Amino acid sequence: MANLHQPVLCSEVIRLLSPLAGKVLVDGTLGLGGHSEALLLEDETVQVIGVDRDAEALALASERLDSFGTRFRAVHGNFGELDRHLDDLNIQSVDGILLDIGVSSLQLDSNERGFSFRRDGPLDMRMNRQAFETAADWIQGATESQLTDVIFRFGEERFARQIARAILRARAMARIESTSQLADIIREAVPANYDHRRLDPATRTFQAIRMSLNNELGSLQAGLAAGFKRLTIGGTMIVICFHSLEDRIVKQFFRDKERPCVCPPKMPECVCGKEIEAEILTKRPLTATSEELNVNARSRSAKLRAAVRLR
């Protein structure tokens, strides 16, 4: 089980959360438990609350971390609802929060989960399999406008309209049920000279549908707000992102917390009374070292930002 999952930027996470002695931490995106395991091994007095909406991942991580006993607690849920989860555990505040945003290795590597265009399987894409609507369901019912908007907004795909129209034509013939069906439709919809920059033409559209279906940006915004509120003074929040849209949200959230004044620029003096709430620990996002890149290809696009709560 220990070799199941290689967490990204793990040494950086441990360094930013140290000293760990006696701390209560939240791993808001538990996945297969790699970060949590590393933190629990680092100090025998640290406690970790692991949250994940994927019941399958939660079960595997709980098995992996079972030897840590009561120092680890698993919660099935969305980190965007962290307030409620901590209330349920009668925990008022925590010393550190880690969010590793995006799709997990388990989800990407499983054919039946339908996240990857590289693996043929049912077009599912639900992070929480108890949710009602699959990607196939959404694609079947979406309008051209909805398809275009999602593919452009969440995938930043310049051929969004062409792809949306190709999906409509294909589904008029037969329901799109598999990842390979959708990937082929996308590849045929874009120009032959598509500037993929080493990306498969299906990459951005798959990403966009997944992010929309699982409300990933909404969960991130809610999780940042709820998590910061539950941090102790001096507590640290760490967020690892793999997508520019997510990273922009985190960057702006931390900047707003560090900003001492929100008055309009033309105001002669500050009247808002806002105080600095946080100090950003990473003026530039941390990225993987060449050594980590050699052993963990997933870390290639990872960006880590961190801030400490001041008040």
KERO-526336 format. One record per residue: chain; y, z, x of N, C-alpha, C, CB in turn; residue number from 1; residue in three letters. Coordinates in pm, whole numbers. Each point is the difference from the previous one (the first is absolute). Glycine has a CB too. Example, Ala and Ser with C-alpha at 12.3 -4.5 7.8 and 13.67 -1.06 7.14 Angstrom:
# residues 2
 chain   n.c2   n.c3   n.c1  ca.c2  ca.c3  ca.c1   c.c2   c.c3   c.c1  cb.c2  cb.c3  cb.c1   n res
     A   -569    780   1319    119      0    -89    120      0     90   -117    125   -189   1 ALA
     A    222   -197    154    119      6     82    109     73    -77    -63   -215    118   2 SER
END
This chain:
# residues 311
 chain   n.c2   n.c3   n.c1  ca.c2  ca.c3  ca.c1   c.c2   c.c3   c.c1  cb.c2  cb.c3  cb.c1   n res
     A   -122      0     81    122      0    -81    126      0     84   -125    120   -176   1 MET
     A    120    -56    294    120     11     83     48   -135     49    -76    225     70   2 ALA
     A    -13   -324    -65     39   -132     48     42    -94   -112   -156     33    190   3 ASN
     A    157     19   -311     32    -85   -114    143    -52      4   -166    129   -133   4 LEU
     A    256    -45    177    141    -33    -17     79     39    124    -21     31   -249   5 HIS
     A     96   -124    301     84     25    117    145      4    -45   -167   -113    156   6 GLN
     A    226    231   -165    136     11    -52    103    -57     97    -69    203   -127   7 PRO
     A    173   -263     72    103    -62     85    102    105     45    -31   -219   -121   8 VAL
     A     83    199    241    107     84     55    -32    149    -10    163   -179    -62   9 LEU
     A   -289    213     84    -46    137    -22     63     99     99   -214    -92    -89  10 CYS
     A    221     55    215     58     92     98    147     26    -29   -163    -81    171  11 SER
     A    234    -21   -222    140     16    -35     15     96   -119     49   -232     87  12 GLU
     A   -139    220   -184      2     89   -117    -19    145     44    -90   -184   -145  13 VAL
     A     -8    209    230    -27    136     47    120     55     77   -246    -53     12  14 ILE
     A    304    -29     74    115     46     80    118     38    -90    -75   -147    189  15 ARG
     A    104     66   -290    115     25    -86    -20    122    -91     48   -243      6  16 LEU
     A   -173    274    -38    -28    115    -87    -23    128     79    -98   -157   -165  17 LEU
     A     84    147    296    -26    117     84    128     84     16   -182   -127    122  18 SER
     A    164    261   -100   -127     74      7    -64     13   -139     85    126    200  19 PRO
     A   -217   -133   -204    -72     -4   -126    -45    138    -50    -75   -226     64  20 LEU
     A     76    325     20    -58    130    -33     51     55   -133    -20     45    243  21 ALA
     A    -76    -19   -333     30     63   -128     67    -88   -103     17    203    126  22 GLY
     A      1   -330    -97     73    -87    -92    -88    -49   -115    145    -70    189  23 LYS
     A    -79     46   -302    -63    -65   -115     59   -141    -10    -37    223   -124  24 VAL
     A    -50   -323    134     43   -139      4    -57    -78   -117     16     12    249  25 LEU
     A     54   -116   -288    -48    -92   -104    -24   -136     63    125    126   -181  26 VAL
     A   -248   -176    167    -30   -139     33     -2    -73   -134   -137     58    213  27 ASP
     A    248   -120   -246     18    -57   -134    -75   -128    -24    217    105      0  28 GLY
     A   -271   -163    106    -79   -123    -10   -126     21     83    207   -148    -33  29 THR
     A   -295    231    -16   -115     49     77    -88   -111     53      6    203   -138  30 LEU
     A    -33   -305     56    -91   -106     42   -135     57     40    194   -137     77  31 GLY
     A   -243     99     39   -128     52     48     17    124     87    -89   -231     -8  32 LEU
     A    209    285     13     20    131     60     22      4    150   -136     78   -180  33 GLY
     A    167   -190    242     16     -3    145    113     88     51    -90   -227     -6  34 GLY
     A    209    215    -54    112     82     42    -27    148    -28    156   -192    -42  35 HIS
     A   -209    221    -75    -28    139    -36   -100     63     97     46    -54   -240  36 SER
     A   -150    -19    274    -99     52     94     64     32    134   -178   -133   -116  37 GLU
     A    261     42    166     65     23    129     89    124     -3     -6   -247     42  38 ALA
     A     78    268   -151     87    117    -12    -81    128     -9    170   -142   -114  39 LEU
     A   -278    140     39    -85    119    -15    -70     35    130    -33    -58   -240  40 LEU
     A     -1    -42    319    -63     24    129     99     52    104   -165   -180    -53  41 LEU
     A    291    145     36    102     35     99     29    150      2     99   -227    -29  42 GLU
     A   -105    291    -87     29    144     -8    -87     63   -108    238    -38     80  43 ASP
     A   -304    147    -46    -96     60    -93     66     81   -111   -161      8    187  44 GLU
     A    295      4   -185     68     74   -106     75    -91    -97     20    191    157  45 THR
     A    -14   -321   -128     73    -91    -88    -81    -28   -126    112   -104    200  46 VAL
     A    -42     85   -312    -63    -37   -127     54   -135    -45    -29    245    -65  47 GLN
     A    -57   -325      4     40   -133    -46    -39    -19   -146    -25    -92    233  48 VAL
     A    119     42   -311    -26    -41   -138     -2   -152      0    110    210   -102  49 ILE
     A   -224   -269     70    -14   -145      2      5    -58   -140   -135     19    207  50 GLY
     A    226   -113   -228     20    -62   -132    -34   -148      8    180    168    -58  51 VAL
     A   -258   -216    -38    -26   -144     -8    -36    -38   -142    -76     -4    240  52 ASP
     A    126   -111   -285    -32    -45   -136   -133    -72     -7    243    -20    -43  53 ARG
     A   -300    -13    160   -128    -71      7   -113    103      5    108   -197    118  54 ASP
     A   -182    210   -227   -105    101     -8   -111    -22    102     51     24   -242  55 ALA
     A    -81   -150    271   -105    -31     98     42     46    139    -72   -197   -138  56 GLU
     A    194    168    177     51     44    130      6    151      7    133   -211     20  57 ALA
     A    -91    274   -129     12    146     -3   -136     66     21    195    -21   -154  58 LEU
     A   -299    -35     92   -134     56     16    -49    -13    144    -49    -56   -239  59 ALA
     A     72    -60    300    -43    -21    138     77     90     96    -59   -237    -56  60 LEU
     A    190    250     34     81     85     87    -40    147    -16    189   -165    -15  61 ALA
     A   -217    206   -108    -41    139    -24   -130     31     72    116     -5   -222  62 SER
     A   -208    -90    223   -126     18     74     28     10    149   -125   -127   -178  63 GLU
     A    212     41    226     35     -1    143     63    132     43     32   -247    -13  64 ARG
     A     48    307    -74     78    119     35    -61    129    -53    201   -143      1  65 LEU
     A   -322    134    -52    -65    116    -61    -15    117     97   -122   -157   -150  66 ASP
     A    101    129    278    -24    106     98    123     87     23   -166   -148    109  67 SER
     A    283    104   -154    121     80     18     18    104   -110    104   -195    115  68 PHE
     A   -194    197   -211      1    102   -104    127      1    -81   -148    133    142  69 GLY
     A    202    -12   -162    117     16    -87    130    -46     67   -116    190   -108  70 THR
     A    108   -230    234    122    -51     66     37   -139    -51    -56    135    203  71 ARG
     A    -37   -200   -272     28   -131    -58    -23      4   -150    -65   -113    215  72 PHE
     A    162     62   -290    -14    -12   -145     30   -144    -41     66    244    -33  73 ARG
     A   -151   -299    -52     14   -138    -45     56     -4   -141   -193    -70    147  74 ALA
     A    285    -23   -170     61    -18   -131     -8   -146    -40    157    195     40  75 VAL
     A   -217   -222   -156     -4   -137    -52    129    -27    -76   -254      5    -16  76 HIS
     A    337    -90     72    126    -30    -66     88    -87     87    -16    214   -123  77 GLY
     A    134   -244     71     98    -86     66    103     87     70    -34   -183   -172  78 ASN
     A     65    153    297     98     81     73    137     -5    -65   -128    -41    210  79 PHE
     A    152    -59   -294    125     -6    -74     15    114    -99     -5   -245     27  80 GLY
     A   -105    313    -59      1    115    -90    -27    128     77    -78   -146   -189  81 GLU
     A    129    152    312    -27    114     87     47    132    -59     19   -154    193  82 LEU
     A     93    151   -264     49    122    -67   -109     64    -85    231    -96     -2  83 ASP
     A   -291     16    -83   -103     51    -92   -122     48     76     81   -156   -176  84 ARG
     A   -122     81    278   -119     39     76     20    134     70    -56   -243     33  85 HIS
     A    172    266     25     26    127     67     13    113   -102    114   -122    187  86 LEU
     A    -55     93   -302      6    102   -106   -140     42    -42    217    -96    -80  87 ASP
     A   -307     -1     66   -138     30    -39    -69     90    101    -10   -219   -119  88 ASP
     A     50    209    246    -59     83    106     80    128     24    -89   -208    106  89 LEU
     A    193    230   -188     88    117     15     63      6    140   -142    122   -166  90 ASN
     A    181   -237    216     66     -8    130    145    -41    -22   -219    -61    116  91 ILE
     A    311    143    -68    142    -26    -19     58    -95    103     18    225   -101  92 GLN
     A    -63   -210    226     55    -83    107   -105    -24    108    231     90    -47  93 SER
     A   -209   -195    126    -92    -34    108     81    -26    127   -168    -99   -164  94 VAL
     A     99    103    278     67    -12    129      9   -143     52    -80    228     49  95 ASP
     A      1   -316   -105      3   -138     46    -67    -92   -100      1     79    235  96 GLY
     A     47   -202   -241    -56   -100    -91    -18   -131     76    110    110   -201  97 ILE
     A   -228   -168    186    -31   -129     61    -34   -101   -109    -83    113    210  98 LEU
     A    146   -229   -204    -31   -110    -91    -31   -123     85    148     95   -185  99 LEU
     A   -267   -149    170    -42   -122     69    -14   -107   -109   -124    127    191 100 ASP
     A    230   -204   -209     16    -83   -120    -81   -129      8    228     96    -28 101 ILE
     A   -277   -138    -88    -67   -130     -7   -148     12    -32    165    -86    160 102 GLY
     A   -235    -26   -145   -141     -8    -33    -82     65    112     38   -212   -135 103 VAL
     A   -146    279     99    -82     70     99   -106    -92     58     41    216   -120 104 SER
     A    -98   -173    233   -107    -77     63   -119    -14    -95     74     81    226 105 SER
     A   -107     26   -297   -112     -4    -95     23   -108   -105    -42    244     38 106 LEU
     A    162   -250    -92     31    -97   -104     -3   -142     54    139    172   -116 107 GLN
     A    -82   -193    233      4   -134     58   -139    -51     37    226     51     86 108 LEU
     A   -312     39    -39   -130    -40     53   -108    -12   -107     64    109    212 109 ASP
     A    -32    -73   -335    -99     -3   -108     17   -126    -85     -5    252     -3 110 SER
     A    -98   -336     -1      6   -122    -81     30     30   -146   -161   -107    157 111 ASN
     A     96    209   -209      9     25   -145    134     57    -43   -243     39      2 112 GLU
     A    325      7     93    131     53    -38    103   -111    -21    -54    207    127 113 ARG
     A     29   -325    -70     84   -116    -29    139      2     59   -128    -17   -202 114 GLY
     A    146     84    315    132      4     63     23   -112    100     -3    245    -31 115 PHE
     A   -104   -296     90     14    -94    111    -41   -142    -39    -43    188    156 116 SER
     A    126   -284   -118    -34   -141    -24   -105    -48     99    230    -40    -89 117 PHE
     A   -258    120    191   -101    -38    100   -141     36    -46    171     32    179 118 ARG
     A   -181     44   -287   -131     42    -51    -12    -41   -146     -7    195    163 119 ARG
     A    -95   -268   -197    -17    -43   -138    -49    117    -84    -48   -236     74 120 ASP
     A    115    260   -183    -39    109    -88     82     -6   -128    -64    140    197 121 GLY
     A     37    -48   -289     77      3   -125    147     30     28   -205     76   -124 122 PRO
     A    292   -138     47    144     13     21     48    129    -67     29   -254      9 123 LEU
     A    -44    364     64     26    133    -56    134     55     48   -247     41     -9 124 ASP
     A    254      3    134    122     49     66     50    133    -51     58   -234     36 125 MET
     A   -132    306   -117     47    131    -47    -27    106    106    -42    -68   -240 126 ARG
     A    144    140    281    -20    112     91    -68    115    -73    201    -68    134 127 MET
     A   -166     86   -259    -67     98    -86    -86    -79    -98    189    172     23 128 ASN
     A   -320   -167     -5    -88    -84    -82    -13     51   -143   -124    -58    206 129 ARG
     A    186    171   -235      4     48   -137    115    -65    -78   -100    218     76 130 GLN
     A    188   -285     -4    108    -73    -67    -59   -115    -81    163     62    185 131 ALA
     A    -95    -99   -291    -58    -96    -94      8   -143     49     62    154   -182 132 PHE
     A     54   -197    232     24   -142     26    -37    -40    143    182      6   -169 133 GLU
     A   -268   -106    182    -32    -56    130     98   -113     34   -245     60    -31 134 THR
     A    238   -108    155     84   -113     38    -34   -123    -83     18     92    233 135 ALA
     A   -147   -112   -261    -41   -114    -83     60     10   -139   -214    -17    130 136 ALA
     A    216    138   -187     59     20   -132    149    -34      2   -169    180    -49 137 ASP
     A    238   -130    151    144    -22      7     32   -148     17     29    228     99 138 TRP
     A   -101   -295     -9     22   -143     24    -24    -80   -127    -67     30    240 139 ILE
     A    -33      8   -317    -34    -73   -122    111      9   -104   -241     44     46 140 GLN
     A    313     69    -49    100     20   -104    144    -21     41   -157    156    -94 141 GLY
     A    183   -170    224    138    -10     49     61   -136    -32    -57    161    182 142 ALA
     A    186   -161   -209     73   -124    -21     35    -63    135     94     88   -219 143 THR
     A    -48   -213    214     43    -64    125    113     79     66    -67   -224    -92 144 GLU
     A    159    272     10    112     77     53    -47    130     66    147    -98   -177 145 SER
     A   -241    166    113    -51    126     57    -75    -25    130    -18     94   -231 146 GLN
     A    -64   -197    234    -73    -34    122     97    -33    114   -192    -85   -138 147 LEU
     A    289      1    107     97    -40    102     76    121     54     22   -224   -111 148 THR
     A     23    309     20     80    116     40    -80     94     90    128    -18   -214 149 ASP
     A   -251     47    176    -82     92     80    -30    -59    137   -102     90   -211 150 VAL
     A     62   -217    214    -37    -63    128    121    -10     93   -180   -130   -117 151 ILE
     A    297    102     60    120    -12     84     52    138     42     57   -214   -117 152 PHE
     A    -53    308     21     63    130     28    -84     87     92    110    -13   -222 153 ARG
     A   -241     18    195    -86     88     79    -66    -70    119    -41    129   -207 154 PHE
     A     33   -262    200    -62    -73    110    100    -75     86   -199    -21   -139 155 GLY
     A    324     13     90    104    -76     71    -50   -140     35     94    215     94 156 GLU
     A   -163   -273   -192    -63   -132     14     94   -108    -53   -231    103    -20 157 GLU
     A    275   -194    108     97   -102    -42    -60   -106    -91    120     40    212 158 ARG
     A   -252    -52   -216    -65    -95    -90    -54     70   -125    -59   -143    198 159 PHE
     A    126    250   -238    -49     81   -113    -13    -81   -128    107    198    105 160 ALA
     A     -9   -282   -136     -6    -76   -126   -114   -102      2    248     31    -27 161 ARG
     A   -267    -98    139   -110    -96      9   -135     70    -17    140   -144    153 162 GLN
     A   -153    260    -92   -125     75    -11    -21     47   -144     21     75    240 163 ILE
     A     85    -26   -304    -10     47   -138    -45   -114    -93    180    171     45 164 ALA
     A   -122   -288    -27    -37   -114    -86   -144    -44     26    240    -74     -2 165 ARG
     A   -283     81    127   -139    -35     33    -97     98    -65     76   -100    217 166 ALA
     A    -39    227   -220    -84    102    -65    -10    -29   -150     67    171    174 167 ILE
     A     45   -206   -236     -1    -31   -143    -89   -120    -31    232     93    -19 168 LEU
     A   -224   -196    103    -85   -118    -22   -148     36     14    186   -149     85 169 ARG
     A   -216    228     15   -140     35     26    -57     88   -111     44    -17    245 170 ALA
     A     33    113   -291    -52     92   -101    -12    -67   -137    101    191    126 171 ARG
     A    -28   -301   -146    -15    -76   -124   -138    -66     -7    247    -41     -4 172 ALA
     A   -306     17    120   -134    -59      7   -108    106     -9     92   -186    139 173 MET
     A    -70    299    -71    -98    109      1     67    126     54   -193   -162     31 174 ALA
     A    149    276    -78     54    128     46    -24     14    151    -41    104   -229 175 ARG
     A    141    -55    299    -11     21    145    -61    138     22    201   -150     50 176 ILE
     A   -325    153     -3    -75    125      7    -24     51    142   -107    -68   -209 177 GLU
     A    117    -19    309    -39     43    135    113    -18    100   -236    -61    -54 178 SER
     A    225    134    164    100    -10    107      1   -139     62    -28    244     45 179 THR
     A    -89   -303    -29     -6   -133     62     63   -105    -91   -208     67    124 180 SER
     A    189    -56   -255     65    -92    -94    152      5     17   -190     30   -163 181 GLN
     A    245     91    159    145     15     10     51    -50    135    -11    196   -157 182 LEU
     A    -59   -162    263     43    -42    134      4   -152     11    -97    210     96 183 ALA
     A     -4   -277   -150     -4   -146      6    114    -62    -80   -249     10     29 184 ASP
     A    279     48   -145    111    -50    -83    131      9     77   -122     71   -210 185 ILE
     A    143     42    276    125     21     76      9    -99    116     -2    244    -63 186 ILE
     A   -107   -259    136      1    -90    117     29   -144    -40   -164    151    113 187 ARG
     A    113   -192   -228     23   -136    -46    140    -19    -57   -243    -19    -48 188 GLU
     A    308    130     10    131    -10    -64    114    -17     99    -88    140   -182 189 ALA
     A     69    -91    303    109     -5     98     -6   -130     79      0    252     17 190 VAL
     A    113   -296     39      0   -125     78    -96      6    119    237    -36    -70 191 PRO
     A   -282    -81    110    -95     -7    112     60     53    129   -107   -197   -109 192 ALA
     A    239    185    122     66     47    122     54    143    -17     61   -237     55 193 ASN
     A   -121    312   -143     39    140    -27     11     77    130   -113     -9   -225 194 TYR
     A    229     70    248     23     75    123    -59    140    -17    212   -132     51 195 ASP
     A   -340    144    -28    -67    127    -24     13     98    116   -159   -121   -144 196 HIS
     A    205     74    258     19     87    116   -122     89     23    248     -2    -41 197 ARG
     A   -361    -63     48   -129     65     24    -52     76   -122     63     18    239 198 ARG
     A      9    -25   -350    -47     64   -123    -68   -103    -88    185    169     12 199 LEU
     A   -292   -128    -79    -60    -84   -102    102    -17   -113   -237     78     60 200 ASP
     A    251   -198   -119     95    -20   -109    -19     96   -117      9   -237     67 201 PRO
     A   -128    295    -82    -25     92   -111     49    142     27   -196   -138    -58 202 ALA
     A    232    167    182     31    138     40    108     63    -86    -66    -59    230 203 THR
     A    181     -6   -240    115     61    -68    -23     16   -150    148    -99    175 204 ARG
     A   -218      4   -235    -24      8   -145    -98    112    -32     44   -245    -21 205 THR
     A   -150    259     99    -94    110    -21     71    134     16   -189   -143     83 206 PHE
     A    270    153     20     76    122     24     91     31   -118     -9    -43    247 207 GLN
     A     78    -59   -298     96     19   -108    -69     48   -127    143   -177    100 208 ALA
     A   -253    115   -137    -71     39   -122    -52    142     12    -65   -239    -41 209 ILE
     A     11    273    158    -51    135     24    110    105    -12   -175    -96    150 210 ARG
     A    290     68    -88    110     96     -2     55     20   -140     57    -66    233 211 MET
     A    -49    -42   -310     50      9   -136    -99     72    -91    129   -210     36 212 SER
     A   -256    170    -28   -104     57    -86     -9    152     17   -126   -216     13 213 LEU
     A    141    263    110    -15    143     30    133     75      8   -207    -58    121 214 ASN
     A    315    -11   -157    134     61      3     25     72    132     -8     27   -249 215 ASN
     A    -20    -95    359      5     65    130    141     42     41   -198   -134     63 216 GLU
     A    298     51    -90    135     36     39     54    113    -88     39   -234     79 217 LEU
     A    -74    233   -206     41    108    -89    -62    132     42     24   -164   -185 218 GLY
     A   -152    161    222    -68    120     47     63     52    129   -212    -78   -108 219 SER
     A    249    -15    196     62     40    126    133     71    -25   -111   -192    115 220 LEU
     A    193    134   -201    130     61    -29    -16    138    -63     98   -228    -30 221 GLN
     A   -192    240    -64    -25    129    -64    -56    101     99    -38   -117   -217 222 ALA
     A    -53     71    303    -62     88     98     98     51    104   -211   -121    -35 223 GLY
     A    302     36     79    103     43     95     87    110    -60      0   -229    103 224 LEU
     A     45    207   -226     88     97    -65    -72    133    -25    125   -189   -107 225 ALA
     A   -245    181     50    -75    123    -30    -42     71    127    -81   -103   -212 226 ALA
     A     37     26    311    -45     60    125    111     71     74   -172   -175     14 227 GLY
     A    288    112     -4    112     62     72     40    130    -67     80   -225     75 228 PHE
     A    -81    226   -207     38    119    -75    -95    117     27     99   -147   -177 229 LYS
     A   -226    115    205   -101    104     22    -15     41    147   -118    -89   -199 230 ARG
     A    189     22    289     -5     39    141     73    132     21    -13   -242     68 231 LEU
     A    -41    327     19     73    117     44    118    -44     87   -211    142     -9 232 THR
     A    310    -55     23    107    -28     95    -63     -7    139    178    116   -145 233 ILE
     A   -153   -224    215    -65    -22    129   -129    -78     -9    102    209     75 234 GLY
     A   -143   -241   -198   -122    -79    -21     24   -147     32    -73    162   -175 235 GLY
     A    -34   -231    207      9   -140     45    -69    -95    -96      9     81    235 236 THR
     A     57   -191   -265    -60   -107    -80    -21   -121     90    109     84   -213 237 MET
     A   -231   -138    211    -36   -117     79    -49   -109    -94    -58    143    202 238 ILE
     A    109   -264   -186    -43   -112    -83    -34   -118     90    143     79   -194 239 VAL
     A   -264   -132    175    -45   -119     73     -5   -116    -98   -135    140    166 240 ILE
     A    205   -248   -134      5   -118    -86    -53   -122     73    196     97   -123 241 CYS
     A   -245   -193     45    -51   -126     56     74   -121    -57   -223    109     29 242 PHE
     A    321    -84   -114     70   -109    -69    149     28      2   -200    -43   -148 243 HIS
     A    279    -62    164    144     15     15     66     62   -123     -3   -196    151 244 SER
     A    -46    165   -271     58     58   -121    -16    151     -1    -47   -212   -124 245 LEU
     A    -71    260    159    -26    144      6     86     65    108   -235    -37    -82 246 GLU
     A    239    -27    198     75     58    112    148     12    -33   -167    -96    159 247 ASP
     A    222     -1   -231    141      6    -39     27    120    -91     15   -250     22 248 ARG
     A   -107    274   -115     16    113    -91      1    132     77   -114   -131   -182 249 ILE
     A     21    147    275     -9    123     79    124     16     87   -251    -17      0 250 VAL
     A    291    -90     65    118      3     88    123     44    -78   -100   -182    142 251 LYS
     A    120    125   -261    117     33    -80     -8    143    -52     22   -240    -65 252 GLN
     A   -141    285     26    -16    137    -50     39    101    107   -185    -77   -153 253 PHE
     A    134     58    274     32     92    109    149     -6     36   -234    -26     88 254 PHE
     A    291    -93    -89    143    -14     30     85     75   -102    -44   -223    106 255 ARG
     A      7    212   -234     74     69   -105     -7    151     19    -46   -189   -157 256 ASP
     A    -69    239    201    -16    143     21     78     48    123   -227    -13   -106 257 LYS
     A    248    -75    202     72     37    122    151    -19    -15   -201    -63    132 258 GLU
     A    243    -12   -234    141    -32    -17     76    121    -55    -59   -243    -41 259 ARG
     A    173    280    103     72    119    -45     93    -24   -119    -13     78    232 260 PRO
     A     46   -204   -261     97    -28   -106    -38   -129    -71    180    119    129 261 CYS
     A   -166   -117   -263    -29   -120    -79    123    -45    -79   -241     72    -17 262 VAL
     A    357    -25     58    124    -43    -65     26   -148     27     94    234     21 263 CYS
     A    -24   -303   -111     38   -139     27     79     -9    130      3    -49   -247 264 PRO
     A    -20    -60    323     66    -14    130    153     15     -5   -186   -149     64 265 PRO
     A    248    115   -177    146      4     -9     55    140    -30     -8   -236    -77 266 LYS
     A    -80    332     52     47    135    -28     64     58    127   -181     33   -176 267 MET
     A    302     27    163     68     54    119    -72    120     60    214    -80    -95 268 PRO
     A   -285    156     12    -76    113     50   -122     22    -88    210    106     92 269 GLU
     A   -308    -36    -37   -126     22    -72     19     98   -115   -127    -45    211 270 CYS
     A     80      5   -328      5     89   -116   -139     16    -63    237    -70    -42 271 VAL
     A   -337      4    101   -134      3    -62    -74    130     30     -9   -248     19 272 CYS
     A     44    312     91    -65    127     34   -142    -13     50    143    101   -168 273 GLY
     A   -187   -223    194   -138    -18     47    -15     51    143    -26   -200   -151 274 LYS
     A    -86    264    177    -30     49    133   -117    -79     58     85    229    -60 275 GLU
     A    -94   -230    191   -113    -65     66   -128     75    -36    148    -81    190 276 ILE
     A   -246      7   -242   -124     63    -44   -114    -17     99     73    -40   -232 277 GLU
     A    -62    -59    320   -112    -28     90     51    -55    132   -149    -43   -196 278 ALA
     A     64     54    296     26    -65    129   -111   -100     25    119    205     91 279 GLU
     A    -82   -328    -67    -99   -104     29    -52     20    142    113   -162   -159 280 ILE
     A   -245    168    173    -63     21    130    -30   -130     72    -97    210    -89 281 LEU
     A     99   -319     15    -34   -132     57    117    -94    -26   -250     37    -36 282 THR
     A    343    -44    128    116    -88    -19    -45   -145    -13    144    160    130 283 LYS
     A   -251   -193    -61    -69   -127    -20   -144     32    -35    154   -124    163 284 ARG
     A   -216     43   -249   -138     32    -39    -94     -4    119     45    -92   -227 285 PRO
     A   -141    183    228   -103     -1    104   -104   -106    -34     39    246     49 286 LEU
     A    -88   -313     51   -105   -102    -18   -115     30     95    171   -173    -71 287 THR
     A   -280    103     50   -120     25     79     19    -42    146   -138    -33   -206 288 ALA
     A     77    111    294     -1    -36    142    -98   -114     23     62    237     64 289 THR
     A    -52   -299     51    -93   -109     33   -143     51      4    180   -115    131 290 SER
     A   -197    242    -87   -135     58      3    -58     11   -141     62    128    208 291 GLU
     A     21    -83   -303    -50     12   -137    -27   -137    -61    126    214    -27 292 GLU
     A    -41   -310     55    -20   -134    -52   -132    -60     46    247    -31     -4 293 LEU
     A   -289     66    124   -125    -53     54   -123     52    -73    112    -17    220 294 ASN
     A   -100    136   -279   -116     60    -66     14      6   -152    -36    135    205 295 VAL
     A    156   -161   -256     22     11   -144     99   -108    -44    -46    249      6 296 ASN
     A     -7   -365    -43     85   -114    -36     88     30   -121   -175   -152     92 297 ALA
     A    129    241   -182     77     32   -121    136     60     34   -215     37   -122 298 ARG
     A    228     22    240    125     66     36    110    -98     39   -135    194     76 299 SER
     A    104   -323    -71     94   -100     50    134      2    -74   -195   -139     63 300 ARG
     A    192    147   -193    124     -6    -78     48    136    -48    -67   -227    -71 301 SER
     A      6    335    119     36    134    -45    133     45     57   -243     55    -19 302 ALA
     A    326      5    -67    126     60     43      7    142    -53    116   -226      2 303 LYS
     A    -88    319     87      4    141    -37    143     50      4   -233     35     89 304 LEU
     A    275     29   -197    131     66     -6    -22    146    -37    116   -217    -66 305 ARG
     A    -31    304    120    -15    143    -26    136     67    -10   -221      1    120 306 ALA
     A    226    104   -200    123     79    -14    -37    145    -25    126   -201    -90 307 ALA
     A    -38    291    130    -21    143    -22    104     49   -101    -95     31    235 308 VAL
     A     51     53   -328     92     53   -102     85    111     60   -164    -60   -183 309 ARG
     A    294     53    160     93    100     52     46     99   -105     74   -167    164 310 LEU
     A    -71    124   -290     41     91   -108    -52    -50   -133    206     65    129 311 ARG
END
